[in-house]
């Protein structure tokens, strides 16, 4: 066998090996509902918002959207988990506190009907739900839930695998785009809210009578006096 033929055979074997490696991941959803019952906060991207707006369902999601500040400094737009724990607030500090990501891991998706085992927005479910449990970190594909019973199930076609990988890559890109945008939008909105509040206070002050202004000044003076004491 010539060296050229050997190289060709080696390349063919390498390509075959790489192909086999790629097709090792197989998945078929078994409808176990674990990923919906114990998923925790579900990241939402600008792409999701755009699709929901296009399909006329964005208003259905708004009550469940929230912003989560990650420990690494990034900011995520999320579907807020529905907590089954006691949510009574004991003081003002509790109202403004944010639970840790660990506190939310065992909470269910707010748009999942546990009794009927049904996603209420299946046709408009977020990108991260469409590709679960497969993720893409920019370099490699990873499985985020090794205990998912759908992993290893037979019947996944090459087209389904390709689509799942494409969606995983898409959400990686979209999450990056969203995480860049959110802090900017948040700062701009915060500034606007502060300016609007100041304008409203100034307008309210301008409409107050002299008597009411005097009473307000007395309240401020007493407050300052109490702080000093």
Rosetta blueprint (number, residue, H / E / L):
1 X L
2 X L
3 X H
4 X H
5 X H
6 X H
7 X H
8 X H
9 X H
10 X H
11 X H
12 X H
13 X H
14 X H
15 X H
16 X H
17 X H
18 X H
19 X H
20 X H
21 X H
22 X H
23 X L
24 X L
25 X L
26 X L
27 X E
28 X L
29 X L
30 X L
31 X L
32 X L
33 X L
34 X H
35 X H
36 X H
37 X H
38 X L
39 X L
40 X L
41 X L
42 X E
43 X E
44 X E
45 X L
46 X H
47 X H
48 X H
49 X H
50 X H
51 X H
52 X H
53 X H
54 X H
55 X H
56 X L
57 X L
58 X H
59 X H
60 X H
61 X H
62 X H
63 X L
64 X L
65 X E
66 X E
67 X E
68 X E
69 X E
70 X L
71 X L
72 X L
73 X L
74 X L
75 X E
76 X E
77 X E
78 X E
79 X E
80 X L
81 X L
82 X E
83 X L
84 X L
85 X L
86 X L
87 X L
88 X L
89 X L
90 X L
91 X L
92 X H
93 X H
94 X H
95 X H
96 X H
97 X L
98 X L
99 X L
100 X L
101 X H
102 X H
103 X H
104 X H
105 X L
106 X L
107 X L
108 X E
109 X L
110 X L
111 X L
112 X E
113 X E
114 X L
115 X L
116 X L
117 X L
118 X E
119 X E
120 X L
121 X L
122 X H
123 X H
124 X H
125 X L
126 X L
127 X H
128 X H
129 X H
130 X H
131 X L
132 X L
133 X L
134 X E
135 X E
136 X E
137 X L
138 X L
139 X L
140 X L
141 X E
142 X E
143 X E
144 X L
145 X L
146 X L
147 X L
148 X L
149 X L
150 X L
151 X E
152 X L
153 X L
154 X L
155 X L
156 X L
157 X L
158 X H
159 X H
160 X H
161 X H
162 X H
163 X H
164 X H
165 X H
166 X H
167 X H
168 X H
169 X H
170 X H
171 X H
172 X H
173 X H
174 X H
175 X H
176 X H
177 X H
178 X H
179 X H
180 X H
181 X H
182 X H
183 X H
184 X H
185 X H
186 X H
187 X H
188 X H
189 X H
190 X H
191 X H
192 X H
193 X H
194 X H
195 X H
196 X H
197 X H
198 X H
199 X H
200 X H
201 X H
202 X H
203 X H
204 X H
205 X H
206 X H
207 X L
208 X L
209 X L
210 X H
211 X H
212 X H
213 X H
214 X H
215 X H
216 X H
217 X H
218 X H
219 X H
220 X H
221 X H
222 X H
223 X H
224 X H
225 X H
226 X H
227 X H
228 X H
229 X L
